[in-house]
Amino acid sequence: MADADQKPPSSDCLRAENYPNPTDSATPSLHEWVSGEIAARGGVPFPEYLDIVLYDKQRGYYAKSQDQVGREGDFYTSVSVGPMFGRLLARRFVKGWDDAGNPHTWRILEIGAHDGKLAADILSEIRAFRPDAWQALEYAIAEPLPRLRDSQEKRLAGLATKLRIVTDSTELADNPLPGFAFGNEILDALPFHLVEFSEASWRELHVCAAAGKLFMEPRSIVPASPLAARLDTLGRDFPEGYRTEIRTNFEGFLDGLSACLVDGTMLFTDYGYAAPEYYDRSRTTGTLRTFSSHKAAEDPLESPGEKDITAHVDFTDLTNAAESLGLRPTVFSHQGSYLTHLATPLILEGEIGDVKSIAQFQSLTHPAHLGAGFHAIEFSVQGDTPPHVAHRIALD
Ligand SMILES: C[S@@+](CC[C@H](N)C(=O)[O-])C[C@H]1O[C@@H](n2cnc3c(N)ncnc32)[C@H](O)[C@@H]1O
């Protein structure tokens, strides 16, 4: 977001299918229902709260409309800047197809494709400049939300020779192909734990409810849990009251994607930091933000289901998860330098010469806009592809 996992909710109480029919006039608001369920359950960890308020299939923030991104929505992304982002990514994908020796069939799998705009930009570009690559391409989208699947199908009709929109990437695992799995601003949207350092130890914040009001309560960390293991690596040298976020779902997320690829690359563009900067002692309130009508705020319990809730990506943790699955990190770069590298041939060919395309390119790459806060990270699923971007910054 210029400035979440649709899995079944992990608790029994906060399951989307348990939510009453929203067309029934007696149906409570999401806030009323969530606070009632949370009160009955005695509190839930923060990722479970996010599962429902962002991804409930009927009233969750991402399910109930598709107007979150853009001028009329709550936040901008690189996609909102214009087609340039997709055009440049298209170049990266076709280079991968060329490097792989132009396999007869290849796949681009997009996660978090939203309304399909980025997919349309990428497909239009590939069709225009490399029809041979376009002919051989299967464009796949893993999209759990039915409303978004419908808009993606409509928008992309006729733009791809082979289009596969599936509910979950595991549906593609019976036919892994060479190519790419990628997502823009998907990682920051994955649910995360909230933790607080107090009296020389870490505690996890749970969302609790009483008398219709939601509040946070710090509780002991479950021993020997993935969260406990991550906190052990952070250590205990933190100021009293320090709050931050931890994701324990990267490995499962990446694993689902890597099963769809042979000899491929994963690419993510998102905002975040390598671990030393993320967990800097001065960042005492973490990176959690809510977005509504382009206003950032910090209270995730206010108006559940009405605002986006996000946290920056810990790229070191992501890389550790990838390496534990046998993936190899090949690129970690500021978005500005990553896209500039991809744009060089277009600039030389005069393809980025008109006022509109220059303005889009500048917004995507200038450090004061999206160029420095956003990063691109690539993982090789197999093989020995050398890093293709010179500007590489340390992850630890
Ligand atoms: C911040 S939006 C980014 C949308 C778009 N990629 C863009 O850049 O404009 C995050 C998107 O990720 C989707 N999402 C979150 N978790 C997902 C998952 N596990 N699988 C597929 N989509 C997911 C959300 O529904 C939402 O559409």
The ligand as an SDF file (V2000), in Angstrom:
LIG
                    3D

 27 29  0  0  0  0  0  0  0  0999 V2000
   -3.0930   -4.9630   -0.5490 C   0  0  0  0  0  0  0  0  0  0  0  0
   -4.0930   -5.8410   -1.6520 S   0  0  0  0  0  0  0  0  0  0  0  0
   -3.0700   -5.7910   -3.1210 C   0  0  0  0  0  0  0  0  0  0  0  0
   -3.8740   -5.9430   -4.3870 C   0  0  0  0  0  0  0  0  0  0  0  0
   -3.0720   -5.9080   -5.7010 C   0  0  0  0  0  0  0  0  0  0  0  0
   -2.0630   -6.9590   -5.7430 N   0  0  0  0  0  0  0  0  0  0  0  0
   -2.3990   -4.5780   -5.9060 C   0  0  0  0  0  0  0  0  0  0  0  0
   -1.1870   -4.5010   -5.8000 O   0  0  0  0  0  0  0  0  0  0  0  0
   -3.1120   -3.6010   -6.1850 O   0  0  0  0  0  0  0  0  0  0  0  0
   -3.8980   -7.4950   -1.0420 C   0  0  0  0  0  0  0  0  0  0  0  0
   -4.7100   -8.5230   -1.8080 C   0  0  0  0  0  0  0  0  0  0  0  0
   -4.2580   -9.8240   -1.4020 O   0  0  0  0  0  0  0  0  0  0  0  0
   -5.3970  -10.6850   -1.2880 C   0  0  0  0  0  0  0  0  0  0  0  0
   -4.9880  -11.8450   -0.4720 N   0  0  0  0  0  0  0  0  0  0  0  0
   -4.6170  -11.8730    0.8170 C   0  0  0  0  0  0  0  0  0  0  0  0
   -4.2690  -13.1230    1.1880 N   0  0  0  0  0  0  0  0  0  0  0  0
   -4.4050  -13.9080    0.0880 C   0  0  0  0  0  0  0  0  0  0  0  0
   -4.1600  -15.2960   -0.1750 C   0  0  0  0  0  0  0  0  0  0  0  0
   -3.7030  -16.1290    0.7740 N   0  0  0  0  0  0  0  0  0  0  0  0
   -4.4020  -15.7620   -1.4200 N   0  0  0  0  0  0  0  0  0  0  0  0
   -4.8300  -14.9280   -2.3920 C   0  0  0  0  0  0  0  0  0  0  0  0
   -5.0810  -13.6070   -2.2020 N   0  0  0  0  0  0  0  0  0  0  0  0
   -4.8650  -13.1070   -0.9750 C   0  0  0  0  0  0  0  0  0  0  0  0
   -6.4700   -9.7820   -0.7230 C   0  0  0  0  0  0  0  0  0  0  0  0
   -7.7810  -10.3080   -0.9290 O   0  0  0  0  0  0  0  0  0  0  0  0
   -6.2080   -8.4990   -1.5420 C   0  0  0  0  0  0  0  0  0  0  0  0
   -6.9150   -8.5680   -2.7720 O   0  0  0  0  0  0  0  0  0  0  0  0
  1  2  1  0
  2  3  1  0
  2 10  1  0
  3  4  1  0
  4  5  1  0
  5  6  1  0
  5  7  1  0
  7  8  2  0
  7  9  1  0
 10 11  1  0
 11 12  1  0
 11 26  1  0
 12 13  1  0
 13 14  1  0
 13 24  1  0
 14 15  1  0
 14 23  1  0
 15 16  2  0
 16 17  1  0
 17 18  1  0
 17 23  2  0
 18 19  1  0
 18 20  2  0
 20 21  1  0
 21 22  2  0
 22 23  1  0
 24 25  1  0
 24 26  1  0
 26 27  1  0
M  CHG  2   2   1   9  -1
M  END
$$$$
